[in-house]
Amino acid sequence: MKTFNLNSEENSKLVASDGLKYTLSYFSLHFAGTNARAILAYAGAAWTPLYVNWGVDKPNMPFEVLPLLTIIHPDGKELILAENNAIDIFLAKQFGLHGRNAWEEALINAFYSSSNSMFFQEIMNSFFWESCGKSDEEKSKYLDDFLNKTLASWGRIHEAHLVNNHSNGHYVGDRTTLADIRTTTMLDALEKIIGPDRVAIIINTNKTPNILKLRANIESNPTYKAWVSSDEYKKLSVNSTGFVKDHYPELLSS
């Protein structure tokens, strides 16, 4: 098992250096790797996606989980960081996508946490995994409840917060932050699991115009747009859809 380099003073200088490169290790799927990849792409960072052989690589992970971020200094020194939230927040601060003061940071973390919980707790756990092994009828009920209760509630709440910020397409202030990116990647991942037509029943121009405006802001960023248009990203989409199709074929839109 790898452990972290705890030399705070030396490492703080290293991560503030110019010319850093990054790798993001995860499976050849979207899911839990999607947000860190999106931040790196949006920021135009020098980064490389790496795909693990889990049986071989698991013992080398600090917590034996993925994703894993590696920060590479021009002189060859490397630092590693694990855990989704820690990686996302670190990268957001690295690239000016976090708050400009303590209160902004707290608000951004709150909105980020809400969309992150929506993905990991509601989509992946409460909906996706808990329906495993259930009958088609039971899975259909899970889907209906998720759309009409869980997603509808999330959409209503987040739309209200965006309206409260002058309907400018951002959660906090007038610029893109970690929170904006997380909502975009959460919706993108959800579309890949249950299909865009089903998501659009709840997230649409009539019910949630400001959520769609936020998403459009992110998707118009040139380096992010290049990432989601790349063959690499498309391969991840094919793999992710294939994973869902193999395990939950009834979830995909026809």
Secondary structure, DSSP 8 states (H G I E B T S, - for coil): -------HHHHHHHHTSSS-EEEEEE-SSSGGGHHHHHHHHHTT--EEEEE--HHHHGGGSSSS-S-EEEEE-TTS-EEEEESHHHHHHHHHHHTT-S-SSHHHHHHHHHHHHHHHHIIIIIIIIIIIITTTT--HHHHHHHHHHIIIIIIHHHHHHHHHHHHHTTTSS-SSTTS--HHHHHHHHHHHHHHHHH-HHHHTTTSSTTT-HHHHHHHHHHHTSHHHHHHHTSHHHHHHHHHHHHHHHHH-GGGS--
